[in-house]
């Protein structure tokens, strides 16, 4: 079985549609048939207006199927000329049966397919025939139905509504001239032709009512010959108010809180730090925080400023998260907004200076003598007393 090609579709364009109804399912089937007396091939196109099937038979396939349907000998005739003449006569008979007059004499029955997707058996008085077309696919089916059925129907509908004469009363010659005129205009500009054919109020309203009637709608739309022109201007502000969200954004004015500058938050009060720390604690905390060294008494005397003044100028108070204090001192509400200044260092007394001087001398002597300094248990660093 050969495949259905574009050449077969073109050969079917000049053929008429034939209609048969399946009595079991009440489904109408539309047929288009063509054959060639040169190569003795036959082609059939079948559709139910939703799906399309087609079948192409070669000369040998046609002869074999005819003999099988009519229970004849499958073997061809011994003489080649007689065999070709036999095939030509029977193919012509099949072509006459697939005509407007001959198709009415045939009966149609749907059978179970064995080769294709659909099996249609046609029977006449003294012979039978069987078609087994295959499905062409959704894309090819849509193209064939549009080209062979929908577009011609639109053009014929336009001819019926635009002609001043009744098409049923026209002579065949006059009808051919009117059809050719519409067809030449339609194929020149297909888009304009479809728009003009379906945009007429009579055509559009009649098609709408027929669609509603055909699909059992309870309320049928009326046929209006004058559609009129509606007002398509944009509504003005007098007819419709603007949305609230638009008015809110358009009438927005700055408020007092929009003009106020941002205020930095008041730093919390530092908790009381312990006054004594071991040397290991100071060495372990050195990488995490920077401790400002307190000035010596000689530096304070040289600068001429009291210790409290130099310490109060520290611009960066210690963060509360890094404090080493273990106890928190409750803070009153009146002092919550004030930052407590750093504690003042007490001037070292003279005895401390003497002790430190003697210690330095002992260490220097030990270094000169080469003896290694023995480090004992680490003692807390001596610092000034607390001043309250």
C-alpha positions in Angstrom: 0.0 0.0 0.0 1.4 3.3 -1.1 1.4 6.4 1.1 -0.9 9.4 0.6 1.1 12.3 -0.9 0.5 15.8 -2.0 0.1 14.7 -5.6 -2.8 12.5 -4.6 -4.4 15.4 -2.7 -4.1 17.6 -5.8 -5.7 14.9 -7.9 -8.7 14.9 -5.5 -9.2 18.6 -5.7 -11.3 18.3 -8.9 -13.5 15.5 -7.5 -16.9 15.9 -5.8 -17.8 14.9 -2.3 -19.8 11.8 -1.9 -21.8 11.1 1.3 -22.8 7.8 2.9 -24.2 7.3 6.4 -23.4 4.4 8.6 -26.8 2.9 9.7 -25.4 1.5 12.9 -23.7 4.6 14.3 -25.6 7.2 12.3 -22.3 8.8 11.3 -22.0 10.5 7.9 -18.9 9.8 5.9 -17.7 12.0 3.1 -15.7 10.4 0.2 -13.5 11.6 -2.6 -12.3 9.1 -5.2 -9.9 9.3 -8.1 -8.2 6.7 -10.3 -5.8 6.8 -13.2 -6.3 4.7 -16.4 -2.6 5.1 -17.3 -1.0 3.3 -14.4 -4.3 1.7 -13.1 -4.1 3.1 -9.6 -6.9 4.2 -7.3 -7.1 6.6 -4.4 -9.8 7.2 -1.8 -10.2 10.0 0.8 -12.7 9.6 3.7 -13.6 12.0 6.5 -16.3 12.5 9.1 -15.5 16.3 9.2 -13.2 15.6 12.2 -10.7 13.1 11.0 -9.3 12.1 7.6 -8.3 8.7 6.3 -6.9 7.8 2.9 -5.8 4.7 0.9 -3.8 4.4 -2.3 -3.9 1.1 -4.3 -1.5 0.1 -7.1 -2.6 -2.0 -10.1 -1.7 -5.3 -8.5 -3.2 -4.4 -5.2 -6.5 -3.4 -6.9 -6.7 -6.6 -8.9 -5.9 -8.8 -5.9 -8.5 -7.1 -3.7 -11.2 -7.2 -6.3 -10.7 -10.9 -6.7 -10.8 -11.5 -2.9 -13.9 -9.4 -2.3 -15.8 -11.2 -5.2 -14.3 -14.7 -4.4 -12.6 -15.1 -7.7 -9.3 -16.7 -8.5 -6.4 -14.7 -7.2 -4.1 -15.7 -10.0 -4.0 -13.2 -12.8 -4.8 -14.1 -16.4 -2.1 -15.8 -18.3 -2.1 -13.2 -21.1 -0.7 -9.9 -20.0 -2.8 -7.9 -22.4 -6.0 -9.5 -21.2 -5.0 -8.9 -17.6 -4.5 -5.2 -18.2 -7.7 -5.0 -20.1 -9.5 -6.8 -17.3 -8.1 -4.4 -14.6 -9.0 -1.3 -16.7 -12.6 -2.4 -17.1 -13.1 -3.1 -13.4 -11.3 0.1 -12.3 -13.6 2.1 -14.6 -16.6 0.3 -13.1 -15.4 1.3 -9.6 -14.9 4.9 -10.7 -18.5 5.0 -12.1 -19.8 3.7 -8.8 -18.0 6.5 -7.0 -20.0 9.2 -8.6 -23.0 11.2 -7.6 -25.4 9.0 -9.5 -23.7 5.7 -8.9 -22.9 6.2 -5.2 -26.6 6.2 -4.4 -26.9 2.6 -5.6 -24.3 1.4 -3.1 -24.8 0.3 0.5 -22.2 1.0 3.2 -21.3 -1.1 6.1 -18.5 -0.7 8.6 -16.4 -3.8 9.2 -13.5 -4.7 11.4 -10.3 -3.5 9.8 -7.4 -5.9 9.1 -5.0 -3.7 7.2 -5.9 -0.1 7.9 -7.6 2.0 10.6 -11.0 1.9 9.1 -12.9 -0.7 7.1 -15.7 0.4 4.7 -17.5 -2.3 2.7 -19.5 -1.2 -0.3 -21.9 -3.6 -2.0 -23.8 -3.4 -5.3 -26.2 -5.9 -6.9 -23.6 -8.3 -8.2 -20.2 -7.2 -6.8 -18.6 -6.0 -3.6 -15.7 -3.7 -2.7 -13.8 -2.9 0.5 -11.8 0.1 1.5 -9.3 0.1 4.4 -7.9 3.6 4.7 -5.3 4.7 7.3 -5.4 7.7 9.6 -3.5 10.7 8.1 -2.7 12.3 11.4 -4.1 15.5 13.1 -2.0 18.0 11.1 -2.6 16.5 7.6 -6.3 15.9 8.5 -6.8 19.6 9.4 -5.0 20.8 6.2 -7.1 18.5 4.0 -10.4 19.3 5.6 -9.6 23.0 5.4 -8.5 22.9 1.8 -11.1 20.5 0.4 -14.2 21.4 2.5 -14.1 24.5 4.8 -12.6 27.1 2.5 -14.8 26.1 -0.5 -17.9 26.2 1.8 -17.0 29.7 2.9 -16.7 30.9 -0.7 -20.0 29.3 -1.7 -21.7 30.8 1.3 -20.4 34.2 0.3 -21.6 33.6 -3.3 -25.1 32.7 -2.0 -25.5 35.8 0.2 -23.8 38.3 -2.1 -25.6 37.3 -5.3 -28.7 39.2 -6.3 -30.1 36.1 -8.0 -31.2 32.9 -6.4 -28.5 30.3 -7.0 -31.0 27.5 -7.3 -32.7 29.3 -10.3 -29.6 30.0 -12.2 -28.6 28.1 -15.3 -25.5 25.9 -15.1 -23.6 28.4 -17.3 -24.5 31.4 -15.3 -23.7 29.6 -12.1 -20.3 28.6 -13.4 -19.5 32.3 -14.3 -20.6 33.5 -10.8 -18.6 30.8 -9.1 -15.5 31.5 -11.2 -15.7 35.2 -10.4 -15.9 34.7 -6.7 -13.2 32.0 -6.8 -10.7 34.3 -8.7 -11.2 37.0 -6.1 -10.9 34.6 -3.2 -7.6 33.0 -4.3 -6.1 36.4 -5.0 -6.5 37.7 -1.4 -7.7 34.8 0.9 -7.6 36.9 4.1 -9.7 39.7 2.6 -12.1 37.2 1.1 -12.7 35.4 4.4 -13.2 38.7 6.2 -15.7 40.0 3.7 -17.5 36.6 3.6 -18.0 36.3 7.3 -18.3 39.9 8.4 -21.6 40.6 6.8 -24.3 41.0 9.4 -26.7 38.6 7.6 -24.1 35.9 7.2 -22.7 36.2 10.8 -26.1 36.3 12.4 -27.4 33.4 10.4 -24.3 31.4 11.1 -24.7 32.2 14.8 -28.3 31.1 14.9 -27.6 28.0 13.0 -24.8 27.0 15.4 -27.1 27.6 18.4 -29.9 25.6 16.8 -27.6 22.8 15.7 -26.3 22.4 19.3 -29.7 22.5 21.1 -29.3 25.8 22.9 -32.6 26.7 24.7 -32.4 30.4 23.8 -31.7 31.2 20.1 -30.1 34.5 19.2 -32.0 36.8 17.0 -30.8 37.7 13.4 -30.0 41.4 13.2 -29.3 42.9 9.8 -27.8 46.1 11.1 -25.1 45.7 13.6 -24.5 49.4 14.3 -21.4 51.0 15.7 -20.9 51.1 19.5 -19.1 54.0 21.3 -15.5 52.8 21.9 -14.2 56.0 23.5 -12.4 55.8 26.8 -14.7 56.9 29.7 -13.9 60.4 31.0 -13.5 61.5 34.7 -17.1 62.8 34.8 -18.5 59.4 34.1 -16.3 57.3 36.2 -14.1 58.2 39.3 -10.5 57.4 39.4 -9.4 54.4 41.6 -8.6 55.2 45.2 -5.1 53.9 45.0 -4.3 56.4 42.2 -5.7 59.3 44.2 -3.8 58.2 47.3 -0.5 58.2 45.5 -1.2 61.4 43.6 -2.3 63.4 46.7 0.5 62.2 49.0 2.2 65.0 50.9 5.3 64.8 53.1 4.6 64.4 56.9 6.5 65.5 59.9 8.1 62.1 60.3 9.3 62.2 56.8 11.4 65.4 57.5 12.9 64.3 60.9 16.5 63.2 60.7 17.6 59.9 61.9 18.8 59.7 65.5 21.5 57.4 66.7 20.5 55.1 69.5 21.9 55.9 72.9 24.6 53.4 73.9 23.8 51.4 77.1 25.6 52.0 80.3 28.7 50.0 80.8 28.6 47.4 83.6 31.2 47.6 86.4 34.5 45.9 85.5 36.6 44.0 87.9 39.7 45.8 88.8 42.1 42.9 89.0 43.0 40.6 86.2 45.8 38.1 85.9 48.5 38.4 83.4 47.2 35.4 81.5 43.8 37.0 81.1 45.3 40.2 79.6 47.4 38.1 77.2 44.4 36.0 76.1 42.2 39.0 75.5 44.7 41.0 73.6 43.8 39.7 70.1 40.1 40.4 70.7 40.1 44.0 72.0 42.4 47.0 72.0 43.3 48.4 75.4 44.5 52.0 75.6 47.6 52.3 77.7 47.2 54.8 80.6 49.8 57.5 80.7 52.6 57.5 83.2 53.0 60.2 85.8 56.0 61.7 84.0 53.9 62.0 80.8 51.1 63.6 82.7 53.5 66.1 84.3 55.0 66.9 80.9 51.6 67.5 79.3 50.2 69.5 82.2 46.8 67.8 82.1 45.1 65.9 84.8 44.6 62.2 84.4 40.8 62.6 84.3 40.9 64.9 81.3 43.0 62.6 79.2 40.9 59.6 80.0 37.5 61.3 79.5 38.5 62.1 75.8 38.2 58.4 74.8 35.7 58.5 71.9 35.1 54.8 71.7 33.4 53.3 74.7 33.9 49.6 75.3 31.2 47.3 73.9 29.0 45.6 76.4 29.4 42.2 74.7 33.1 42.2 75.3 33.1 43.1 79.0 34.8 40.6 81.4 32.6 41.6 84.4 30.9 38.7 86.1 28.4 40.7 88.1 26.0 43.4 86.8 25.2 46.5 88.8 21.6 47.6 88.5 21.2 51.0 86.8 18.7 53.5 87.8 16.3 55.0 85.3 17.7 58.5 85.7 21.3 57.4 84.8 20.3 55.1 81.9 20.8 57.8 79.3 24.3 58.8 80.6 27.5 57.1 79.6 29.7 56.3 82.6 33.2 57.6 82.1 36.2 55.4 82.5 37.7 55.1 85.9 40.6 57.4 86.9 43.9 55.9 87.6 45.6 56.6 90.9 49.0 58.0 90.9 51.5 55.3 91.9 53.1 55.9 95.3 56.7 56.3 96.0 57.1 52.9 97.6 55.9 51.2 94.5 58.4 53.2 92.4 61.2 52.0 94.8 60.1 48.4 94.6 59.9 48.5 90.8 63.3 50.2 90.6 64.9 47.5 92.8 63.3 44.8 90.7 64.7 46.2 87.5 68.1 46.4 89.0 68.0 42.7 90.1 66.8 41.6 86.6 69.6 43.6 85.0 72.2 42.1 87.2 70.9 38.6 86.5 71.0 39.2 82.8 74.6 40.4 83.0 75.7 37.5 85.1 74.1 35.1 82.5 71.8 33.4 85.0 68.4 32.5 83.7 65.6 34.3 85.4 63.4 31.9 87.2 59.7 32.6 86.8 57.6 31.6 89.7 53.8 31.6 90.1 52.2 34.4 88.2 51.0 37.1 90.5 48.2 39.7 89.8 49.4 42.9 88.4 49.5 45.7 90.8 47.2 48.6 89.9 46.0 51.6 91.6 43.2 51.4 94.2 39.6 52.1 93.4 38.4 55.6 93.8 34.7 55.9 94.4 
